[in-house]
Amino acid sequence: MSERSGLHYALTALIFSLLVGVLALLVSRPTAETADQPPPQPATGLQSLAELDGKAPARRTLDIQTWQTGEGSKVLFVAAKELPMLDLRVTFAAGSSHDGEQPGLAMLTNAMLNEGIAGKDVTAIAEGFENLGANFGNGAYRDMAVVSLRTLSAPAQRVPALELFAEVIGRPTFPPDSLARIQNQLLDSFEQQKQNPGKLAALALFENLYGMHPYAHPSDGDAKSIPAIDVKALQAFHQKAYSAGNAVIALVGDLSRSEAEAIAEQVSQALPQGPALPKVVQAEPPKPGQQHIEFPSNQTTLFLAQLGIDRHDPDYPALYLGNQILGGGGFGTRLMEEVREKRGLTYGVYSSFSPMQARGPFMINLQTRAELSEGTLQLVQDILRQYLADGPTQKELDDAKRETAGSFPMSTASNADIVGQLGAIGFYDLPLTQLEDFMTQVQAQTLDSVKSAMQKQLSADAMLIVTAGPTVEQKELPPPTDKPAQQPARVPEH
């Protein structure tokens, strides 16, 4: 019911993107090692992988145009003539932070949009998009809800696809039988969650981290709240949260400016008329503490978290780099090196900042053998404490900058990626130059700026800890070595 996307793309996707010429790329500013070299010039045609010779692909500047519809929707548009496609994404401040007293209301409303319109049920709607070669997508999260359309840009396909799309998002009928079906599916999923220690720990973590804040409850609701949501509640939420004034419309594709303006007006006019909803309030930092959830398994799930940053925090570029070094960059990070590579205690250990409209969580998570869980937890805390005290090394910083310069372009590797970036820029009121600004700021970071930002934001003694697993007799951790006696814990059980 929710889209799940990541930043990892297969090599074949990169090759395809390069061949069709739609790779809109950003490269970093020169590092100290390359400062005497001129920056790459924008690509003027197709590039082959051989031409890259190990360097980042040349960037293509995104010409982002923006305006507001007569109904109050913010619009962002990038013309992309390389493919005869249109990608449209509408982002609403309609996530679970607006559920109020009915957890799961935002998610259910979003999931029900394409279940029925006047004269068409869910099957007819799906067939309508399919027969036009179009794809409809939707998802709901804590901050936002999104709906998307991908269609051919030729009027013969684009016009009817947009008409159907506008009807689906603007005038859904919320059929009671569909609501009952989705509610039953959710209730089944809640039962399955009881067998997933990682999910149980994550739910408890957010509840402890946010308390009475709107981010505290799960976006999907719970077994008590979901059955109580009826069609009237969905209609009222749609009227309020899916209004034109609460929408950001992003378009990327083979369109002229006048065509984009007409499409944006068509979409905003189809929506209920109303203003933007108030922004989510900031959360108060919780007191540190620890909770254990007893669960019969061979492994223990560990979560460590504290409040992180919101999307406008000026320290985000420094914190991004600092986290990449600590545990956000996969293999080669401090956490992976010490916990997995040297001691074989886990299959993977990761850290992340999740900036949102209000302060999102900073989190470290892993699974380890139950009998080593207490020692592993202490080890992770010690690694974090030492990292905050000493900061990164110059090599770690240089490597993180280089990896960011190489991987960041993939976030705009296709029209669908670009439209997602435009939606985020519009929703969070970021500068139109946000993508390039971010790379410039990342490359400008120093050892002192990264260390200072991490120390300002994080404390090893302020973490909330949630563990889920069995209570068993603990063993001492194996000493660090280049060849651990025990293999890393297998892929997580759940």
C-alpha positions in Angstrom: 0.0 0.0 0.0 3.0 2.2 0.4 5.8 2.8 -2.2 9.1 1.6 -1.1 12.1 3.0 -2.8 15.8 3.2 -2.2 19.0 4.7 -3.6 20.4 1.4 -5.0 20.1 0.9 -8.7 21.4 -2.0 -10.8 24.2 -1.4 -13.3 21.8 -2.2 -16.1 19.7 0.8 -15.1 22.7 3.1 -15.3 23.6 1.8 -18.8 20.1 2.3 -20.0 19.9 5.8 -18.6 23.1 6.7 -20.3 22.1 5.3 -23.6 18.8 7.2 -23.8 20.4 10.4 -22.7 18.2 11.1 -19.7 20.8 10.9 -17.0 20.5 14.2 -15.2 23.6 14.2 -13.1 25.3 16.2 -10.4 29.0 16.0 -9.7 30.9 17.3 -6.7 33.1 20.3 -6.6 36.8 19.4 -6.9 38.4 17.9 -3.8 41.8 18.9 -2.6 43.3 16.2 -4.8 41.7 17.6 -8.0 41.3 21.3 -7.2 43.8 22.2 -10.0 41.7 20.5 -12.7 38.8 22.3 -14.5 35.3 21.0 -13.6 33.7 18.7 -16.1 31.6 20.4 -18.8 28.0 19.5 -19.3 27.3 16.7 -21.6 26.0 17.7 -25.1 25.1 14.2 -26.3 25.1 10.6 -25.5 27.9 9.2 -23.3 29.3 5.7 -23.2 30.6 4.1 -20.0 34.0 3.8 -21.7 34.2 7.5 -22.1 33.7 8.0 -18.4 37.0 6.3 -17.6 36.1 5.9 -13.9 35.1 9.5 -13.5 31.6 10.8 -12.5 29.4 11.3 -15.6 29.1 14.9 -16.8 26.1 16.7 -15.3 23.1 18.0 -17.1 21.7 21.1 -15.4 18.1 20.8 -14.4 16.1 23.8 -15.5 13.4 23.8 -12.8 10.5 26.1 -13.5 7.9 26.9 -10.8 4.6 28.7 -10.4 1.3 28.4 -8.6 -2.0 27.4 -10.0 -5.1 29.5 -9.6 -6.3 27.1 -6.9 -3.2 27.5 -4.9 -1.1 24.4 -5.8 2.6 24.8 -6.0 4.0 23.5 -9.3 7.6 22.4 -10.3 8.4 21.5 -13.9 11.4 20.2 -15.8 11.1 19.8 -19.6 12.7 16.5 -20.7 12.4 16.0 -24.5 14.6 12.9 -24.7 11.8 10.5 -24.1 8.1 10.7 -25.2 7.0 10.3 -21.5 5.3 12.3 -18.8 6.0 11.7 -15.1 3.5 13.4 -12.8 3.7 13.4 -9.0 1.3 15.1 -6.6 2.5 15.4 -3.0 0.1 16.3 -0.2 0.7 17.2 3.5 -1.5 14.2 4.2 0.7 11.8 6.0 0.1 10.0 9.3 1.2 13.0 11.3 -2.3 14.4 10.3 -4.2 11.3 11.6 -5.3 13.0 14.7 -7.2 10.6 17.0 -7.5 8.0 14.2 -4.2 6.3 13.6 -4.1 4.9 10.0 -6.6 7.4 8.6 -4.1 9.0 6.2 -2.8 5.6 5.0 -6.3 4.2 4.4 -7.5 7.3 2.6 -4.5 7.1 0.2 -4.9 3.4 -0.3 -8.6 3.8 -1.2 -8.2 6.5 -3.8 -8.0 4.1 -6.8 -10.6 1.7 -5.4 -13.6 3.4 -7.0 -14.8 6.5 -8.9 -18.2 7.2 -10.5 -18.9 4.4 -12.9 -15.7 2.5 -12.3 -14.6 0.0 -9.7 -11.0 -0.8 -8.8 -10.7 -3.3 -11.6 -12.0 -0.9 -14.2 -9.6 1.8 -13.0 -6.7 -0.5 -13.2 -7.7 -1.7 -16.7 -8.2 2.0 -17.7 -4.6 2.9 -16.9 -3.2 -0.4 -18.3 -5.0 0.0 -21.6 -3.4 3.4 -22.0 0.1 2.1 -21.2 0.0 4.3 -18.0 1.0 3.5 -14.5 -0.7 4.8 -11.3 1.2 4.8 -8.0 0.4 6.0 -4.5 1.8 5.9 -1.0 1.5 7.4 2.5 4.2 8.2 5.0 4.6 10.2 8.2 4.9 13.6 6.6 3.2 13.2 3.3 1.0 11.2 0.9 1.8 10.9 -2.8 0.0 9.9 -6.0 1.8 9.5 -9.3 1.2 8.9 -13.0 3.6 7.8 -15.7 2.2 8.0 -19.2 3.2 8.5 -22.8 3.3 12.2 -23.6 1.5 11.9 -26.9 -2.0 13.4 -26.5 -3.8 10.2 -27.6 -2.5 8.5 -24.4 -1.8 11.5 -22.2 -5.2 13.1 -22.3 -7.3 10.1 -21.3 -4.7 9.0 -18.7 -4.8 12.5 -17.1 -8.6 12.5 -17.1 -8.7 9.2 -15.3 -5.9 10.3 -12.9 -7.7 13.5 -12.0 -10.9 11.7 -11.3 -9.2 9.1 -9.1 -7.4 11.7 -6.9 -10.1 14.3 -6.9 -13.4 12.4 -6.7 -12.9 8.9 -5.2 -16.0 7.1 -4.0 -14.4 5.0 -1.2 -16.5 1.9 -1.8 -17.4 0.2 1.6 -16.6 -3.3 0.3 -13.1 -2.2 -0.7 -12.6 -0.5 2.7 -13.6 -3.7 4.5 -11.2 -5.7 2.3 -8.2 -3.4 3.0 -9.1 -3.2 6.7 -9.0 -7.0 6.9 -5.7 -7.1 5.1 -4.3 -4.7 7.6 -5.6 -6.6 10.6 -3.9 -9.7 9.2 -0.6 -7.8 8.8 -0.9 -6.6 12.5 -1.1 -10.3 13.5 2.0 -11.1 11.4 3.9 -8.2 13.1 3.6 -10.1 16.4 6.0 -12.7 14.9 8.5 -10.0 13.8 10.8 -8.8 16.6 12.3 -6.1 14.4 8.9 -4.6 13.7 7.9 -4.8 17.4 11.1 -3.1 18.4 10.7 -0.4 15.8 7.1 0.4 16.9 8.2 0.6 20.5 11.1 2.8 19.6 9.0 5.4 17.8 6.5 5.4 20.7 9.3 6.0 23.2 11.1 8.6 21.0 8.1 10.7 20.2 5.7 10.2 23.1 2.6 12.3 22.3 3.9 13.8 19.1 2.1 12.9 15.8 5.2 10.9 14.6 4.8 8.5 17.5 2.1 6.2 16.2 2.7 3.8 13.2 1.5 5.1 9.8 -0.5 2.0 9.2 -2.5 2.5 12.5 -3.2 -0.5 14.8 -5.7 -3.2 15.4 -7.8 -0.9 17.5 -7.9 2.1 15.3 -8.3 0.6 11.8 -11.7 -1.1 12.3 -13.2 2.2 13.6 -12.4 4.2 10.4 -15.5 4.5 8.2 -16.2 6.0 4.8 -17.3 9.3 6.3 -13.9 9.6 8.0 -12.2 9.0 4.7 -14.3 11.5 2.9 -13.7 14.2 5.5 -9.9 13.6 5.4 -9.8 13.7 1.7 -11.8 16.9 1.6 -9.3 18.5 4.0 -6.0 17.0 3.2 -6.2 16.4 -0.6 -7.1 20.1 -1.3 -5.5 22.1 -4.0 -3.9 24.4 -1.5 -2.3 21.5 0.2 -0.7 20.0 -3.0 2.6 20.2 -4.7 2.5 19.2 -8.4 5.7 18.0 -10.0 6.0 17.3 -13.7 8.9 16.0 -15.8 8.7 15.0 -19.4 8.2 15.8 -23.1 6.0 18.9 -22.6 6.1 22.6 -23.4 5.6 25.1 -20.6 2.1 25.8 -21.8 1.2 22.1 -21.8 2.6 21.8 -18.3 0.6 24.7 -17.1 -2.6 23.2 -18.5 -2.0 19.9 -16.9 -1.3 21.5 -13.5 -4.5 23.5 -13.7 -6.4 20.3 -14.7 -5.1 18.5 -11.7 -5.6 21.3 -9.2 -9.1 22.0 -10.4 -10.1 18.4 -9.9 -9.1 18.5 -6.2 -11.2 19.8 -3.4 -10.7 23.5 -2.8 -9.0 24.5 0.4 -5.8 25.8 2.1 -2.6 24.0 3.1 -2.7 22.2 6.4 -0.5 23.5 9.3 3.1 22.2 9.4 3.9 19.5 11.9 5.1 20.9 15.3 8.6 20.1 16.6 9.0 17.2 19.0 10.5 17.5 22.5 13.6 15.3 23.1 12.8 12.3 25.3 14.8 11.1 28.3 17.3 8.3 27.5 16.3 4.9 28.5 16.1 1.2 27.6 13.3 -1.2 26.9 13.5 -4.9 26.3 10.8 -6.9 24.4 10.9 -10.6 25.2 10.8 -12.7 22.1 11.8 -16.4 21.4 14.5 -16.3 18.8 18.2 -17.0 18.2 19.0 -13.4 17.6 18.3 -10.1 19.4 17.3 -7.0 17.5 18.9 -3.8 18.7 17.7 -0.2 18.1 19.5 2.9 19.4 18.0 6.3 18.6 17.5 9.9 19.5 15.9 12.9 17.8 17.9 14.0 14.7 17.2 17.0 12.4 14.5 18.5 10.3 14.8 19.0 6.6 15.9 22.6 6.9 18.8 22.0 9.4 21.9 23.8 8.0 24.1 21.1 9.4 22.6 18.4 7.2 25.5 18.2 4.6 28.0 17.8 7.5 25.8 15.3 9.3 25.2 13.3 6.0 29.0 12.9 5.6 29.5 12.1 9.2 26.9 9.4 9.2 28.2 7.9 5.9 31.5 7.3 7.8 29.8 6.1 10.9 27.4 3.6 9.5 25.4 4.9 6.6 27.7 3.9 3.8 27.5 0.1 4.0 30.8 -1.8 4.0 33.9 0.1 5.2 32.0 2.2 7.8 33.2 2.4 11.4 30.3 0.2 12.6 30.6 -2.4 9.9 34.3 -2.6 10.3 34.3 -3.0 14.1 31.1 -5.1 14.6 31.0 -7.3 11.6 34.4 -7.4 9.9 36.6 -7.7 13.0 34.3 -9.6 15.3 31.7 -11.3 13.1 28.8 -10.2 15.4 26.2 -9.3 12.8 25.2 -9.6 9.2 24.9 -5.8 9.0 24.8 -2.7 11.2 23.6 0.6 9.9 23.1 4.2 11.1 20.9 6.9 9.5 19.5 10.4 9.8 15.9 10.7 8.6 15.2 14.5 8.3 11.5 15.3 8.1 9.2 18.3 8.5 9.8 18.0 12.2 13.0 16.4 13.7 13.3 12.9 12.4 15.1 10.1 14.1 18.8 9.3 14.1 19.0 5.6 14.4 21.4 2.7 14.7 20.1 -0.8 14.1 21.4 -4.4 13.9 20.7 -8.0 14.8 23.2 -10.2 16.7 23.4 -13.5 18.5 21.2 -13.4 21.6 24.0 -14.5 23.9 26.3 -11.7 22.7 23.6 -8.9 22.6 24.6 -7.0 25.8 28.3 -6.9 24.8 27.4 -5.9 21.2 25.2 -3.1 22.5 28.0 -1.8 24.6 30.5 -2.1 21.7 28.2 0.0 19.5 27.8 2.6 22.2 31.6 2.7 22.6 32.2 3.1 18.9 29.7 6.0 18.7 31.2 7.7 21.8 34.7 7.4 20.4 33.7 8.6 17.0 31.9 11.7 18.4 35.0 12.5 20.6 37.6 12.1 17.8 35.7 12.7 14.6 36.6 11.2 11.3 40.0 10.8 9.8 41.0 12.7 6.7 41.0 9.5 4.6 37.5 8.7 5.8 36.3 12.1 4.9 37.9 12.1 1.5 36.5 8.6 0.8 33.0 9.7 1.9 33.1 12.8 -0.4 34.3 10.7 -3.3 31.6 8.1 -2.8 28.9 10.8 -2.5 30.1 12.4 -5.7 29.8 9.1 -7.5 26.5 7.9 -6.1 24.5 11.1 -5.7 23.9 11.5 -9.5 21.8 8.3 -9.4 19.2 10.2 -7.5 18.3 12.0 -10.7 19.1 9.1 -13.1 15.7 9.0 -14.7 12.6 11.2 -15.2 10.9 9.3 -12.4 13.8 10.1 -10.0 13.7 13.7 -11.0 10.0 14.1 -10.4 10.5 12.6 -6.9 13.2 15.1 -6.2 11.0 18.0 -7.4 8.2 16.7 -5.1 10.5 16.8 -2.1 11.9 20.3 -3.0 8.4 21.6 -3.3 7.0 19.9 -0.2 9.8 21.0 2.1 10.1 24.5 0.6 13.7 24.0 -0.4 15.6 26.2 -2.9 15.3 25.2 -6.6 19.1 24.8 -6.6 18.9 22.3 -3.7 20.5 19.4 -5.5 23.5 21.3 -6.7 23.7 23.3 -3.4 23.8 20.0 -1.4 26.8 18.7 -3.4 28.7 22.0 -3.1 28.1 22.0 0.6 29.1 18.4 1.0 32.4 18.9 -0.8 33.1 22.0 1.3 33.0 20.1 4.6 36.2 19.8 6.7 37.2 17.5 9.6 36.3 20.2 12.1 32.9 20.9 10.6 31.8 17.3 10.5 33.1 16.6 14.0 31.4 19.7 15.3 28.0 19.0 13.7 28.0 15.4 14.9 28.9 16.5 18.5 26.3 19.2 18.4 23.5 16.8 17.3 24.4 13.5 19.0 25.3 12.1 22.4 26.1 8.5 23.2 24.6 9.0 26.6 21.3 10.4 25.2 20.2 7.3 23.3 16.9 5.5 23.6 17.5 1.8 23.3 15.0 -0.9 22.4 15.9 -4.6 22.2 13.8 -7.6 21.2 14.9 -11.1 21.8 15.3 -13.9 24.4 16.7 -13.5 27.9 19.7 -15.8 27.8 23.0 -16.1 29.6 25.5 -13.7 28.1 29.0 -14.5 26.8 32.0 -12.3 26.3 32.6 -10.8 22.9 35.4 -12.3 20.8 38.4 -10.1 20.5 38.8 -8.1 17.3 40.8 -9.8 14.5 41.2 -9.6 10.7 39.8 -13.1 10.6 36.9 -13.6 13.0 36.6 -17.1 14.4 32.9 -16.9 14.0 31.2 -16.0 10.8 28.8 -13.0 10.8 25.3 -13.7 12.0 23.2 -14.9 9.1 20.7 -12.8 7.3 18.2 -11.5 9.8 15.5 -14.0 10.8 12.7 -11.6 10.2 
